[in-house]
Amino acid sequence: MYRCMSNQDCNCADLTVDQATEQTPKSDSWIAERPVKTAELPDTVAENMSRFYGESIESFDDMIAAIRNVVEGNGIAIDELCHVEGETPHYAKTDDETYYFRCFYDGIALAHLVDEPVEIRTETPTNDSIEIRTSPQSEIDVTPSDAVMSFGVATDTDVPPGDVPTAEEIYGAVCPYVKAFHTRADYERWSEDVAATTVGIPLEAGVPIAAALTATSLSEVAE
C-alpha cells in the first residue's frame, strides 16, 4: 500500500513505464538554460503540460504553480508524498527513519521538509544505483556526479480540456516520467520509447524545483 496527497492512491503502482506507440507525439529535449526553473520548455512539452494542467505552462515555474494550486498553494507536506509501505528501490534515510517512495524525487522533496541531513538512494530504469546526500544548508552531493533526471507528462491522459487535474491524476501522469539516470545518453535512450513528452536536466539542477514544490510560500524560495 502507498499513500500520497490527501491519502489518495498515487495511481503509479507500476514501476515500469508504458511503451509509446507510433502515434505518440515526441519532444524529448535537454534543457541547458540556467536557472532551470525559469527556462523555457520545448514547444511540444509546453503544449502537453498546458493541456494536462489546464493552463498555460511555458516554464518549470509555471508547472510548479500549477501543482501547488492542487495542494491549495501551501506546498507539498511529508504526508502528501507518495509513500510506500514496504521496500522499493527509491528510499530516503534520516537519523531516525527510512522512507520508501514510489518515485525517487519524493526523497529530494523530503530533504526540504526535515531539518537534518538526508541520504537518498534510487535505481535508474537500467537498475544502476544513484546516491544523493543533502544537508539542511541545501548542500547536495550526487554519486555519480554527472547523474541526470527527467520530468514529463504522459501523452494519453484523459483530463478534460480546461479542467484542473486532481492530485491522483498528477501522480499517475507525471510520476512515471520523473526518473534518474547515470548519464544524459541513458536518459535520451529511455526517452525514445516512453508515452510522454519529457525533458532532461542534471539531477543537481532539479533540486530547486523540489524546494519550490514544498515551500510553505513561494516567497521563501531563493532563485
Summary of the structure (lengths in Angstrom):
residues: 223
radius of gyration: 16.0
end to end distance: 36.4
largest distance: 48.0
contacts: 708
relative contact order: 0.22
helix: 32%
strand: 22%
